[in-house]
Amino acid sequence: MYTSFIRQLGIRELNEMQLKMLGLARPGTDLVLISKTGSGKTLAFLLPLLGMLNPELSGPQAMIITPSRELALQIESVFRKMQTGFRITALYGGHAVKIERNNLNEPPPLLVGTPGRIADHLRREHFDPSGISTLVLDEFDKSLELGFEKEMAFIIGKLAGLKTRILTSATRMEDIPAFTGTENPVFLDYTLDDGQIELDVNLLKAEGNDKLDVLFRLICSLGNDPALIFCNHREAVERISALLGLRGVIHGIYHGGMEQEARELALVRFRNGTHHTLITTDLASRGLDIPEIRHVVHYQMPASETVWLHRNGRTARMQAAGTAWIVLAAEEEVPAFVAGASGPVLLPEEAGLPDFPEYETLYFSLGKKDKISRGDIAGFLMRQGGLKADEVGQISVADHASYAAVKRHLCRKLLADLKGKSLKKRQLKIEIAG
């Protein structure tokens, strides 16, 4: 039954955790899945959830609550790619409630969203929750950490027909709050083998208190290897970005103070190789589907071991190897929870800037709500723009916009060739994104 769905995702076989979830998940059984970021938790709960949906019923049957808009959109995207025949709607802040309200006129079997927005729709009685029998609390520990307990308790209190609960977390939880209604859950803990991860930890030491020069030389030495640079505060992200920009480093930024559209574009550009360096807060440390990267840079050290592990979980995923870099000022010390750091490592004094990325990202003013697919964009670029298949990279389609990675050296001529062209008899605007 599930083979065709996972093939749509480019997956040949399920991992041990996903198979175990399929074997245990059934109506009336509560599950708690604990597994690190990047291990495949999304598919681990989507597949058994799919088996609990009844095509003969109308209205919502299952709900997934996530701590962030990006994670809600990611889950929605994965489910759509599976081509199950069931509809899904994402509910999240940052765009018009009216759009979601229209989607809820005929609510789909599966809803995914953030606690605040789902609670808002329930208060407005935009959909009937009585038919929802399955609830997934994804990244549940993060939702609690962000203070969503009140909203989640309100939502669960409205789900009178709830029979099955699936909680996922990247960290072990001492107690499960009573408001979840979880009874005698089956625990699956896949964090016990974390010691098998091959993670090299390298220490970089600045001569004084200015660490930027060390970071710059590190970026130059890494070349075009994708790297995440973590800071503790959005102000630090903005400051470092401005200074690196003056030095000619092509990069992106990602933090909670940005507009939703800008955040999504930053992830799109990072995923498709338009830039290989992303400066971010801990907002990017968990849950998001970002490329398997080799380097995590701690420009500012986290306050706890938990955050340290989440950051490093962006690399060394699925028992692969990776490298964590710690950048310290002269008077800073390595925290006690960090073990096995090598160094200080000496970087080349004169390393040139990384090469320009191979791709640039183009923006298209039409998206899913305009009945546009990735295939439509690819076909348009090849038929109308004269591109070859290997000149088009990753394509992403949002509700009202689309993005395509195109070989950088072709963009100027391509934009000229496509000026005034239409897609599916619709006029569209095309420009370099960002």
CORFEN-V730877 format. One record per backbone hydrogen bond with DSSP energy under -0.5 kcal/mol. NH is the residue of the N-H (numbers start at 0). CO is the residue of the C=O. Records with the same first field share a line. If there is no record, write none. Layout:
# CORFEN-V730877
NH->CO + CO
This chain:
# CORFEN-V730877
5->1
6->2
7->3
8->4 + 5
9->6
10->5
18->14
19->15
20->16
21->17
22->18
23->19
24->20
28->25
29->27
30->164
31->185
32->166
33->31 + 187
34->32 + 168
38->35
43->39
44->40 + 41
45->41
46->42
47->43
48->44
49->45
50->46
51->47 + 48
52->49
54->52
56->53
58->106
60->108
61->108
62->133
63->110
64->135
65->112
71->67
72->68
73->69
74->70
75->71
76->72
77->73
78->74
79->75
80->76
81->77
82->78 + 79
83->78
88->109
90->111
91->89
94->91
99->95
100->96
101->97
102->98
103->99
104->101
106->103
109->86
110->61
111->88
112->63
113->90
114->65
117->113
118->114
119->115
120->116
121->117
122->118
123->119
124->121
125->120
128->126
130->127
131->128
132->60 + 130
133->60
134->163
135->62
136->165
137->64 + 135
139->136 + 167
141->138
142->138
143->139
144->140
145->141
146->143
147->142
151->147
152->148
153->149
154->150
155->151
156->152
157->153 + 154
158->154 + 155
159->157
161->158
162->132
163->132
165->134
166->30
167->136
168->32
176->174
179->176
180->177
185->29
186->184
187->31
189->33 + 187
193->190
195->192
196->193
197->319
198->196
199->197 + 321
201->199 + 323
202->341
203->325
205->327
210->208
214->210
215->211
216->212
217->213
218->214
219->215
220->216
221->217
222->218 + 219
224->221
226->275
227->294
228->277
229->227 + 296
230->279
236->232
237->233
238->234
239->235
240->236
241->237
242->238
243->239
244->240
245->241
246->242 + 243
247->244
248->243
249->247
251->276
253->278
257->254
262->258
263->259
264->260
265->261
266->262
267->263
268->264
269->265
270->266
271->267
272->269
273->268
274->268
277->226
278->251
279->228 + 277
280->253
283->280
284->281
287->285
289->287
292->290 + 313
293->225
294->225
295->322
296->227
297->295 + 324
298->229 + 296
299->229
307->303
308->304
309->305
310->306
311->307
312->308
313->310
314->311
315->320
318->315
319->316
321->197
322->293
323->199
324->295
325->201
326->297 + 324
327->203 + 325
329->207
331->328
337->334
338->336
341->200
343->202
344->202
346->344
358->272
359->405
361->403
362->430
363->401
364->428
367->397
368->398
369->366
370->367
371->366
376->372
377->373
378->374
379->375
380->376
381->377
382->378
383->379
384->379
386->380
390->387
391->388
392->404
395->402
397->395 + 400
401->363
402->395
403->361
404->393
405->359
406->390
407->357
409->406
410->406 + 407
413->409
414->410
415->411
416->412
417->413
418->414 + 415
420->417
422->425
425->422
427->420
430->362
432->360
